[in-house]
């Protein structure tokens, strides 16, 4: 089974840390953000 996690507010702070930790543990992570896309670019890797 594939593991997938959706993290709201995943571009900064606690959300970004949660998304990174989930990725390290093998999850495919989808993050969302409301206003500022700049931190998202640092959080996302393909």
MMTF fields as JSON, N, C-alpha, C and O atoms, coordinates in Angstrom:
{
  "mmtfVersion": "1.0.0",
  "mmtfProducer": "UNKNOWN",
  "numBonds": 183,
  "numAtoms": 184,
  "numGroups": 46,
  "numChains": 1,
  "numModels": 1,
  "chainsPerModel": [1],
  "groupsPerChain": [46],
  "chainIdList": ["A"],
  "bondAtomList": [4, 2, 8, 6, 12, 10, 16, 14, 20, 18, 24, 22, 28, 26, 32, 30, 36, 34, 40, 38, 44, 42, 48, 46, 52, 50, 56, 54, 60, 58, 64, 62, 68, 66, 72, 70, 76, 74, 80, 78, 84, 82, 88, 86, 92, 90, 96, 94, 100, 98, 104, 102, 108, 106, 112, 110, 116, 114, 120, 118, 124, 122, 128, 126, 132, 130, 136, 134, 140, 138, 144, 142, 148, 146, 152, 150, 156, 154, 160, 158, 164, 162, 168, 166, 172, 170, 176, 174, 180, 178],
  "bondOrderList": [1, 1, 1, 1, 1, 1, 1, 1, 1, 1, 1, 1, 1, 1, 1, 1, 1, 1, 1, 1, 1, 1, 1, 1, 1, 1, 1, 1, 1, 1, 1, 1, 1, 1, 1, 1, 1, 1, 1, 1, 1, 1, 1, 1, 1],
  "groupList": [{"groupName": "UNK", "atomNameList": ["N", "CA", "C", "O"], "elementList": ["N", "C", "C", "O"], "formalChargeList": [0, 0, 0, 0], "bondAtomList": [1, 0, 2, 1, 3, 2], "bondOrderList": [1, 1, 2], "singleLetterCode": "X", "chemCompType": "L-PEPTIDE LINKING"}],
  "groupTypeList": [0, 0, 0, 0, 0, 0, 0, 0, 0, 0, 0, 0, 0, 0, 0, 0, 0, 0, 0, 0, 0, 0, 0, 0, 0, 0, 0, 0, 0, 0, 0, 0, 0, 0, 0, 0, 0, 0, 0, 0, 0, 0, 0, 0, 0, 0],
  "groupIdList": [1, 2, 3, 4, 5, 6, 7, 8, 9, 10, 11, 12, 13, 14, 15, 16, 17, 18, 19, 20, 21, 22, 23, 24, 25, 26, 27, 28, 29, 30, 31, 32, 33, 34, 35, 36, 37, 38, 39, 40, 41, 42, 43, 44, 45, 46],
  "secStructList": [7, 7, 7, 3, 3, 3, 3, 3, 6, 6, 6, 1, 2, 2, 2, 2, 2, 2, 2, 2, 2, 2, 2, 2, 6, 6, 7, 3, 3, 3, 3, 3, 7, 1, 1, 7, 7, 2, 2, 2, 2, 2, 2, 7, 7, 7],
  "xCoordList": [0.832, 0.0, 0.884, 1.851, 0.558, 1.296, 0.821, -0.37, 1.758, 1.415, 1.394, 2.357, 0.306, 0.139, -0.31, -1.145, 0.249, -0.156, -0.429, 0.347, -1.532, -1.854, -1.61, -2.16, -0.779, -0.439, -0.932, -0.426, -1.914, -2.376, -1.423, -0.996, -1.092, -0.111, 1.282, 2.103, 1.547, 2.808, 3.99, 5.059, 3.827, 4.951, 5.826, 6.922, 5.358, 6.133, 5.941, 4.992, 6.816, 6.664, 6.429, 7.094, 5.454, 5.155, 4.7, 5.057, 3.913, 3.444, 4.594, 4.598, 5.576, 6.737, 7.557, 8.032, 7.723, 8.481, 7.759, 8.395, 6.443, 5.655, 5.779, 5.945, 5.699, 5.805, 7.172, 7.265, 8.232, 9.583, 9.742, 10.313, 9.244, 9.348, 8.578, 9.06, 7.396, 6.609, 7.345, 7.361, 7.953, 8.693, 9.872, 10.15, 10.562, 11.697, 11.234, 11.976, 10.008, 9.468, 8.708, 7.955, 8.898, 8.375, 7.009, 6.461, 6.455, 5.159, 5.322, 6.309, 4.359, 4.217, 3.432, 2.333, 3.979, 3.392, 2.834, 3.488, 1.622, 0.984, 0.802, 0.173, 1.346, 1.189, 0.283, 0.174, -0.364, -1.173, -0.734, -0.163, -1.007, -0.669, -1.719, -2.419, -1.836, -2.878, -2.362, -2.953, -1.289, -0.879, 0.519, 0.685, 1.487, 2.877, 3.456, 3.654, 3.728, 4.263, 5.784, 6.338, 6.454, 7.918, 8.433, 9.305, 7.919, 8.387, 8.054, 8.788, 6.96, 6.578, 7.666, 7.955, 8.27, 9.33, 10.496, 11.142, 10.781, 11.855, 11.431, 12.267, 10.132, 9.633, 9.502, 9.623, 9.257, 8.942, 10.178, 11.031, 10.259, 11.285, 10.593, 9.689, 10.983, 10.362, 11.358, 11.034],
  "yCoordList": [-1.171, 0.0, 1.245, 1.32, 2.217, 3.481, 4.384, 4.444, 5.081, 6.008, 7.42, 7.854, 8.136, 9.504, 10.37, 9.954, 11.588, 12.525, 13.882, 14.361, 14.492, 15.856, 16.75, 16.511, 17.789, 18.687, 20.078, 20.698, 20.567, 21.94, 22.869, 22.574, 23.986, 24.891, 24.294, 24.558, 23.487, 22.748, 23.507, 22.926, 24.797, 25.533, 26.213, 26.673, 26.284, 26.964, 26.304, 25.547, 26.585, 26.225, 24.748, 23.876, 24.491, 23.121, 22.276, 21.102, 22.866, 22.124, 21.664, 20.525, 22.539, 22.182, 21.089, 20.167, 21.188, 20.168, 18.823, 17.78, 18.849, 17.622, 16.999, 15.786, 17.826, 17.324, 16.7, 15.639, 17.344, 16.795, 15.466, 14.517, 15.402, 14.179, 13.038, 11.907, 13.335, 12.302, 11.805, 10.604, 12.721, 12.33, 11.429, 10.463, 11.749, 10.926, 9.505, 8.541, 9.391, 8.082, 7.404, 6.459, 7.879, 7.174, 7.608, 6.969, 8.665, 9.146, 9.995, 10.716, 9.899, 10.873, 12.023, 11.809, 13.23, 14.348, 15.394, 15.79, 15.828, 16.921, 18.059, 17.876, 19.23, 20.365, 21.409, 21.516, 22.177, 23.295, 24.547, 24.474, 25.68, 26.951, 27.958, 27.76, 29.035, 30.017, 31.206, 31.553, 31.834, 33.088, 33.085, 33.475, 32.656, 32.866, 31.614, 30.603, 31.679, 30.498, 30.38, 29.324, 31.407, 31.367, 30.273, 29.503, 30.174, 29.068, 27.7, 26.738, 27.6, 26.323, 25.836, 24.64, 26.721, 26.323, 25.684, 24.788, 26.127, 25.512, 24.161, 23.278, 23.992, 22.754, 21.626, 20.455, 21.97, 20.96, 20.48, 21.272, 19.189, 18.558, 17.515, 16.837, 17.369, 16.342, 15.254, 14.293],
  "zCoordList": [0.0, 0.0, 0.0, 0.759, -0.846, -0.877, 0.247, 0.551, 0.857, 1.932, 1.372, 0.74, 1.601, 1.111, 2.275, 3.079, 2.368, 3.418, 2.786, 1.959, 3.18, 2.772, 3.976, 5.052, 3.798, 4.9, 4.54, 3.604, 5.277, 5.059, 5.79, 6.906, 5.166, 5.754, 5.716, 6.594, 4.699, 4.639, 4.087, 3.899, 3.82, 3.235, 4.285, 3.963, 5.55, 6.583, 7.939, 8.141, 8.834, 10.238, 10.51, 9.951, 11.393, 11.809, 10.629, 10.531, 9.731, 8.556, 7.68, 7.211, 7.45, 6.632, 7.313, 6.651, 8.618, 9.351, 9.29, 9.137, 9.409, 9.323, 7.941, 7.816, 6.903, 5.527, 5.282, 4.665, 5.756, 5.574, 6.317, 5.78, 7.538, 8.323, 7.656, 7.602, 7.155, 6.473, 5.229, 4.957, 4.474, 3.273, 3.613, 2.902, 4.702, 5.14, 5.471, 5.285, 5.958, 6.34, 5.208, 5.444, 3.986, 2.83, 2.321, 1.423, 2.863, 2.394, 1.128, 0.973, 0.246, -0.834, -0.201, 0.311, -0.229, 0.512, -0.445, -1.41, -0.159, -0.877, 0.117, 1.159, -0.194, 0.714, 0.084, -1.138, 0.956, 0.483, 1.23, 2.318, 0.633, 1.256, 0.848, -0.145, 1.601, 1.338, 0.541, -0.481, 0.972, 0.35, -0.279, -1.434, 0.462, 0.066, -0.576, 0.097, -1.876, -2.565, -2.443, -2.752, -2.012, -1.933, -1.0, -1.402, 0.245, 1.101, 0.524, 0.751, -0.219, -0.825, -1.754, -1.786, -2.504, -3.427, -2.703, -3.247, -1.48, -0.69, -0.134, 0.057, 0.13, 0.724, -0.284, 0.074, -1.539, -2.544, -3.277, -3.678, -3.444, -4.267, -5.104, -4.615, -6.333, -7.18, -7.474, -8.172]
}
